[in-house]
């Protein structure tokens, strides 16, 4: 069983500094942690449960009145900034601050079924297998209206669920520039963490206690801010809440929205092909497909509006996103599409086959209720990143894919690493990889930026191998990453040839009568890497 990577900190109760003692609506807050000691907080605890290792839900109470738990301090921070809270204590962590990913999933499902408004989490995982499991449940509970605030890892590792787009990710103010009751927007969220918050709170539990500098101290403060917003506007969704948090940040500078690293929020999508259909593999889609339509670029907005309104008129509102797939962006009226989607509360993803610098990113257009993404988002976000090269310790495998094969032909390779409990990083220069939950690396980013970003991702994660799938059409130069294995696949008459270049010093060549060579490729990679 894979264990959660726990962001371990200490918490304490804040002094009462808020003003709004008489909110319109009590907010139900679940603290998923190691339990809340009801003797140390002022607000009510509606439910107090524990999710056992066997995933049983049982009542749980802390009997020692003097025991200061991690969850107690989280709750104390929240109630010190927001007073009209009703807590639920959900214990999934042992006394050693360990728990399983299944316990976290079970606790989120419990919150969804028990009228919880906001969840505070200070733990997470770095594992690819956990990420896939968590993403599904996060998107499902968010769709039902649950707002989740989660602390990032204290060592700045990529952490899930904090790094998901449907979660409000929080990190501490490591530069000590924020004061009490302050938070700021993170300008370039390549790690998915949107906010930095004050964390060194003065608390009244067990005397005057000052919190240490920790992400876990920062997250409950943002949770309190979310509760304040929800108490006045109970119908707001995750995107509107984030938009209003932006407006309250101390570095607010007419921000229109976040440029997310990836569109990981998609649960079910209406795919719209512009002018003609493009091949995709239904078997390996990382999203649920609602339907597919082909629309003309000339009257794209009109056709799309008609299609969506017709679907909704049939009382079917089961898709959350619209994905537009086109060979090029020329002629697409992104702004009009986004306004149309906003009218129906549908997120929008643009996937363009030919990324180009001069087009630039599309803006948020002051749309506070939906999320948007396209490959220009990713490109411009990475162009603006301020990170330095890091040494790559992980094994790097680069695969050059011929036109005869599709990207999805290699997804079973990734699955085999996952099934054998490896933690692989899988990326590609093909934007359609987004549909298969493969990270997109823009090929026109430039070798230096590609190296910086990939070395950052590998350094700030628990990955043990990187698999880069390059297409002939776009192609990222694998020499910049000094690949341990460079695999070239090509067709020779009716056979497929797989050529392994090992550290640029030795070669292995294998021939297959068909394209069914993934199992042997996996075994060969494992044998070469030892």
Buried (B, 14 or more C-beta within 10 A) or exposed (E): EBEBBBBEBEBBBBEEEBEEEEBEEBBBBBBBBBBBBBEBBEBEBBBBBBBBEEBEBEEBBBEEEEEBBBBBBBBBBBBBBBBBBBBBBBBBBEEEBBBBBBBBBBBBBBBBEBEBBBBBBBBBBBBBBBBEBBBBBBBBBBBEBBBBBBBBBBEBBBBBBBBBBBBBBBBBBEEEEBEEBBBBBBEBBBBBBBBBBBBBBBBBBEEEBEBEBBBBBBBBBBBBBBBBBBBEEEEBBBBBBBBBBBEEBEBEEEBEBBBBBBBBBBBBBBBBBBBEEBEBBEEBBBBBBBEBBBBEBEEBBEBBBEBBEEBEEEEEEEBBBBBBBBEBBEEBEBEBBBBBBBBBEBBBBBBBBBBBEEBEBBBBBEBBBBBBBBBBBBBBBBBEBEBEEBEBEBBBBBBBBEEEBBBBBBBBBBBBBBEEEBBBBBBBBBBBBBBBBBBBBBBBBBEEBBBBBBBBBBBBBBBBBBBBBBBEEBEBEBEBBEBBBBBBBBEEEEEBBBBBBBEEEEEBEEEBEEBEBBEEBBEBBBEBEE
